[in-house]
């Protein structure tokens, strides 16, 4: 993700997370922390039903990681609602876990809304288990967050020698 992606990222952010969307300033702050952050975007090329005359790239997803010493945190994953169920979230999460392994982070944590079973299922498929609950974490809707952790990331997602 680069600064020129932010207009499209912001539109998708407000589409996917209307109640608790990050501001443009929050994304700018994240991108400025190059030593500890890793953000990527997914684009599609060509026309679609909504934009039959467009053939340039369209942002259809993004994801972000905070990598510390030995542990990383998935900051966000968003997929265009019209592109869900096609493996894009899985691909974004895979790349975040590979980056965590590259940065020698063997444990990865995240928060996920309790009312988002599809995301919870995806995380479980990647070895995340619930380790906590944060009451009222997502505001202003006052929705709880499951805290999940995956261990052994370096072994599972690190590059082969």
Helices and strands as residue ranges (DSSP letters): G 3-5, H 6-16, H 24-32, E 37-44, E 58-67, E 71-79, G 81-83, H 88-102, E 107-113, H 117-125, E 129-138, E 143-150, H 153-157
